[in-house]
């Protein structure tokens, strides 16, 4: 059976009849339906570290608003695709389940991810979603879900990335300026915490052992991926203000305090690995 790429499945704007059924189904399970948000700042400049960036401070008010909008949409578009991948992950793990209770759990997870996707869709714009399709992190995530075995998926997706999601969404909620989005992000954090905790329960140490070389290879990629966050901010600045010279870019990266950001993110991942089986082997190989 050939399965379509999860992030390339079309969003059928014309399928209003189907959308009504989806909305009714989400409402029936207690899911809130959010109104479309068309304008307004979602995060302050301090969330992205732009209050320390001199070229941003020298920009006009309109340019600053545009940069903040690009950064916000970048965050939301990434979340949109992650939640879309989450539905695929839950469906695959459902099929790989070894008990009725496990299958029930992943069925609930799929509904959670569909609900999150619906919520994020109220804030993200189509252009940002289209642009994020080619993001290397999203592409790698898709490949992992499509091709890896159950033990690797439980470790990488549920234990590590869902654990990362708890911290990520919590920080987004803490700094969010929109009260509706803030409450939504807090709800997502609660679901992510359940997904992460169940991954620790279901992860089979013996099954993971045979896949340790591949797990280590994937973790090497994800440790590198979390270090690229400041690139999105620099890209937003350059897209708005025009080309930046190498010297200007180096100054922006320094003003963003990239070394500290990378250190903090690396430590979060390290703690997630330490909480799971074979942490000494994996971290030792990554050092």
DRENMIVO-812262 format. One record per residue (C-alpha): residue number from 1; residue in one letter; x, y, z. Coordinates in steps of 0.05 Angstrom, whole numbers, padded with zeros to 5 digits. Layout:
N
R; num; residu; east; north; up
R; NUM; a; X; Y; Z
...
//
This chain:
287
R; num; residu; east; north; up
R; 1; x; 00000; 00000; 00000
R; 2; x; 00027; 00068; -00019
R; 3; x; 00015; 00121; 00034
R; 4; x; 00016; 00195; 00016
R; 5; x; 00067; 00240; 00049
R; 6; x; 00034; 00266; 00113
R; 7; x; 00051; 00339; 00103
R; 8; x; 00033; 00338; 00029
R; 9; x; -00039; 00317; 00040
R; 10; x; -00082; 00374; 00013
R; 11; x; -00125; 00419; 00057
R; 12; x; -00192; 00417; 00020
R; 13; x; -00220; 00487; 00027
R; 14; x; -00278; 00469; -00018
R; 15; x; -00297; 00407; 00023
R; 16; x; -00346; 00446; 00066
R; 17; x; -00391; 00387; 00078
R; 18; x; -00333; 00345; 00104
R; 19; x; -00308; 00404; 00146
R; 20; x; -00376; 00410; 00180
R; 21; x; -00373; 00337; 00200
R; 22; x; -00302; 00345; 00227
R; 23; x; -00322; 00407; 00267
R; 24; x; -00384; 00371; 00295
R; 25; x; -00341; 00311; 00314
R; 26; x; -00290; 00354; 00350
R; 27; x; -00346; 00391; 00387
R; 28; x; -00378; 00326; 00407
R; 29; x; -00315; 00304; 00444
R; 30; x; -00311; 00371; 00481
R; 31; x; -00263; 00405; 00434
R; 32; x; -00269; 00481; 00431
R; 33; x; -00275; 00513; 00362
R; 34; x; -00234; 00576; 00356
R; 35; x; -00252; 00637; 00314
R; 36; x; -00205; 00657; 00258
R; 37; x; -00152; 00707; 00283
R; 38; x; -00133; 00754; 00227
R; 39; x; -00090; 00807; 00262
R; 40; x; -00054; 00828; 00325
R; 41; x; 00014; 00812; 00355
R; 42; x; 00019; 00741; 00383
R; 43; x; 00086; 00745; 00418
R; 44; x; 00128; 00805; 00440
R; 45; x; 00197; 00822; 00413
R; 46; x; 00228; 00796; 00478
R; 47; x; 00203; 00725; 00463
R; 48; x; 00247; 00722; 00402
R; 49; x; 00305; 00763; 00432
R; 50; x; 00293; 00819; 00383
R; 51; x; 00295; 00872; 00438
R; 52; x; 00370; 00860; 00439
R; 53; x; 00380; 00864; 00363
R; 54; x; 00404; 00933; 00341
R; 55; x; 00380; 00929; 00268
R; 56; x; 00311; 00911; 00293
R; 57; x; 00310; 00969; 00342
R; 58; x; 00331; 01016; 00286
R; 59; x; 00275; 00992; 00240
R; 60; x; 00209; 01029; 00231
R; 61; x; 00148; 01008; 00270
R; 62; x; 00118; 00977; 00208
R; 63; x; 00181; 00937; 00195
R; 64; x; 00184; 00913; 00267
R; 65; x; 00112; 00890; 00263
R; 66; x; 00127; 00852; 00198
R; 67; x; 00188; 00817; 00229
R; 68; x; 00148; 00796; 00290
R; 69; x; 00092; 00771; 00245
R; 70; x; 00140; 00729; 00204
R; 71; x; 00170; 00699; 00268
R; 72; x; 00102; 00684; 00297
R; 73; x; 00077; 00651; 00234
R; 74; x; 00141; 00610; 00229
R; 75; x; 00128; 00582; 00299
R; 76; x; 00055; 00568; 00283
R; 77; x; 00070; 00536; 00215
R; 78; x; 00120; 00489; 00247
R; 79; x; 00069; 00470; 00300
R; 80; x; 00016; 00460; 00246
R; 81; x; 00060; 00409; 00209
R; 82; x; 00082; 00375; 00274
R; 83; x; 00009; 00364; 00294
R; 84; x; -00006; 00338; 00224
R; 85; x; 00052; 00289; 00231
R; 86; x; 00025; 00271; 00299
R; 87; x; -00040; 00245; 00269
R; 88; x; 00001; 00200; 00223
R; 89; x; 00045; 00176; 00281
R; 90; x; -00016; 00158; 00324
R; 91; x; -00048; 00120; 00266
R; 92; x; 00015; 00080; 00253
R; 93; x; 00025; 00064; 00327
R; 94; x; -00048; 00044; 00330
R; 95; x; -00035; -00009; 00277
R; 96; x; 00028; -00032; 00312
R; 97; x; -00006; -00038; 00380
R; 98; x; 00000; -00103; 00419
R; 99; x; -00061; -00097; 00464
R; 100; x; -00131; -00069; 00462
R; 101; x; -00113; -00016; 00514
R; 102; x; -00053; 00007; 00474
R; 103; x; -00095; 00013; 00411
R; 104; x; -00147; 00053; 00450
R; 105; x; -00092; 00099; 00476
R; 106; x; -00066; 00115; 00406
R; 107; x; -00136; 00125; 00380
R; 108; x; -00146; 00179; 00433
R; 109; x; -00078; 00209; 00416
R; 110; x; -00099; 00215; 00343
R; 111; x; -00161; 00254; 00364
R; 112; x; -00117; 00298; 00408
R; 113; x; -00071; 00314; 00349
R; 114; x; -00131; 00328; 00303
R; 115; x; -00158; 00376; 00356
R; 116; x; -00091; 00411; 00362
R; 117; x; -00087; 00419; 00287
R; 118; x; -00156; 00450; 00286
R; 119; x; -00135; 00500; 00340
R; 120; x; -00070; 00519; 00307
R; 121; x; -00106; 00529; 00240
R; 122; x; -00144; 00588; 00270
R; 123; x; -00079; 00627; 00277
R; 124; x; -00033; 00606; 00221
R; 125; x; -00037; 00634; 00151
R; 126; x; -00035; 00591; 00088
R; 127; x; 00029; 00623; 00061
R; 128; x; 00068; 00605; 00124
R; 129; x; 00042; 00533; 00121
R; 130; x; 00063; 00526; 00048
R; 131; x; 00132; 00556; 00063
R; 132; x; 00144; 00509; 00121
R; 133; x; 00132; 00446; 00080
R; 134; x; 00205; 00445; 00059
R; 135; x; 00233; 00456; 00129
R; 136; x; 00288; 00404; 00141
R; 137; x; 00263; 00387; 00211
R; 138; x; 00192; 00373; 00186
R; 139; x; 00218; 00332; 00128
R; 140; x; 00262; 00291; 00175
R; 141; x; 00204; 00281; 00224
R; 142; x; 00161; 00255; 00167
R; 143; x; 00215; 00206; 00145
R; 144; x; 00223; 00179; 00216
R; 145; x; 00148; 00167; 00224
R; 146; x; 00142; 00134; 00156
R; 147; x; 00201; 00087; 00159
R; 148; x; 00223; 00072; 00231
R; 149; x; 00201; 00014; 00275
R; 150; x; 00156; 00017; 00335
R; 151; x; 00211; 00020; 00388
R; 152; x; 00247; 00077; 00352
R; 153; x; 00181; 00115; 00343
R; 154; x; 00163; 00108; 00417
R; 155; x; 00231; 00133; 00437
R; 156; x; 00243; 00189; 00388
R; 157; x; 00172; 00215; 00379
R; 158; x; 00137; 00201; 00445
R; 159; x; 00193; 00205; 00496
R; 160; x; 00239; 00256; 00465
R; 161; x; 00200; 00301; 00418
R; 162; x; 00134; 00300; 00457
R; 163; x; 00176; 00315; 00519
R; 164; x; 00208; 00372; 00481
R; 165; x; 00139; 00396; 00460
R; 166; x; 00119; 00404; 00533
R; 167; x; 00175; 00454; 00545
R; 168; x; 00165; 00487; 00477
R; 169; x; 00090; 00499; 00483
R; 170; x; 00097; 00519; 00556
R; 171; x; 00146; 00574; 00537
R; 172; x; 00101; 00597; 00479
R; 173; x; 00042; 00600; 00527
R; 174; x; 00081; 00639; 00579
R; 175; x; 00099; 00695; 00531
R; 176; x; 00036; 00695; 00488
R; 177; x; -00001; 00762; 00480
R; 178; x; -00066; 00732; 00454
R; 179; x; -00108; 00704; 00511
R; 180; x; -00145; 00654; 00467
R; 181; x; -00080; 00626; 00437
R; 182; x; -00048; 00626; 00506
R; 183; x; -00104; 00584; 00536
R; 184; x; -00100; 00538; 00475
R; 185; x; -00026; 00527; 00483
R; 186; x; -00036; 00510; 00557
R; 187; x; -00087; 00457; 00536
R; 188; x; -00037; 00429; 00485
R; 189; x; 00016; 00424; 00540
R; 190; x; -00031; 00380; 00582
R; 191; x; -00041; 00333; 00523
R; 192; x; 00033; 00331; 00507
R; 193; x; 00048; 00312; 00579
R; 194; x; 00002; 00252; 00574
R; 195; x; 00033; 00230; 00508
R; 196; x; 00103; 00236; 00536
R; 197; x; 00087; 00199; 00600
R; 198; x; 00054; 00141; 00563
R; 199; x; 00116; 00136; 00519
R; 200; x; 00159; 00123; 00580
R; 201; x; 00109; 00069; 00603
R; 202; x; 00104; 00034; 00536
R; 203; x; 00177; 00038; 00514
R; 204; x; 00206; -00032; 00517
R; 205; x; 00279; -00031; 00537
R; 206; x; 00295; -00098; 00503
R; 207; x; 00262; -00078; 00438
R; 208; x; 00300; -00012; 00437
R; 209; x; 00367; -00046; 00447
R; 210; x; 00369; -00074; 00376
R; 211; x; 00357; -00005; 00348
R; 212; x; 00407; 00035; 00389
R; 213; x; 00454; 00052; 00331
R; 214; x; 00395; 00082; 00292
R; 215; x; 00367; 00118; 00353
R; 216; x; 00435; 00149; 00366
R; 217; x; 00440; 00171; 00293
R; 218; x; 00371; 00204; 00297
R; 219; x; 00386; 00237; 00363
R; 220; x; 00449; 00267; 00333
R; 221; x; 00405; 00300; 00281
R; 222; x; 00354; 00326; 00331
R; 223; x; 00408; 00353; 00377
R; 224; x; 00433; 00393; 00317
R; 225; x; 00363; 00413; 00296
R; 226; x; 00344; 00447; 00361
R; 227; x; 00405; 00491; 00355
R; 228; x; 00379; 00525; 00292
R; 229; x; 00322; 00565; 00324
R; 230; x; 00357; 00633; 00318
R; 231; x; 00363; 00622; 00242
R; 232; x; 00288; 00635; 00235
R; 233; x; 00294; 00702; 00270
R; 234; x; 00353; 00724; 00228
R; 235; x; 00316; 00702; 00165
R; 236; x; 00255; 00743; 00185
R; 237; x; 00299; 00804; 00196
R; 238; x; 00333; 00795; 00129
R; 239; x; 00268; 00782; 00092
R; 240; x; 00241; 00849; 00118
R; 241; x; 00302; 00894; 00119
R; 242; x; 00339; 00865; 00059
R; 243; x; 00405; 00829; 00052
R; 244; x; 00451; 00828; 00113
R; 245; x; 00526; 00823; 00106
R; 246; x; 00564; 00767; 00141
R; 247; x; 00588; 00817; 00193
R; 248; x; 00516; 00841; 00205
R; 249; x; 00491; 00770; 00212
R; 250; x; 00546; 00753; 00261
R; 251; x; 00527; 00814; 00302
R; 252; x; 00453; 00793; 00302
R; 253; x; 00470; 00722; 00324
R; 254; x; 00514; 00751; 00380
R; 255; x; 00458; 00798; 00402
R; 256; x; 00409; 00740; 00402
R; 257; x; 00456; 00705; 00452
R; 258; x; 00456; 00642; 00409
R; 259; x; 00507; 00605; 00452
R; 260; x; 00462; 00609; 00513
R; 261; x; 00400; 00589; 00473
R; 262; x; 00436; 00529; 00444
R; 263; x; 00461; 00509; 00513
R; 264; x; 00391; 00513; 00543
R; 265; x; 00359; 00473; 00488
R; 266; x; 00414; 00420; 00489
R; 267; x; 00405; 00412; 00564
R; 268; x; 00330; 00400; 00556
R; 269; x; 00343; 00345; 00505
R; 270; x; 00397; 00315; 00549
R; 271; x; 00348; 00311; 00608
R; 272; x; 00296; 00277; 00565
R; 273; x; 00347; 00225; 00542
R; 274; x; 00369; 00214; 00614
R; 275; x; 00298; 00197; 00634
R; 276; x; 00293; 00140; 00584
R; 277; x; 00328; 00072; 00578
R; 278; x; 00399; 00066; 00550
R; 279; x; 00414; 00140; 00566
R; 280; x; 00486; 00126; 00583
R; 281; x; 00498; 00090; 00517
R; 282; x; 00464; 00143; 00475
R; 283; x; 00493; 00204; 00509
R; 284; x; 00562; 00172; 00511
R; 285; x; 00559; 00162; 00435
R; 286; x; 00536; 00234; 00425
R; 287; x; 00588; 00268; 00469
//
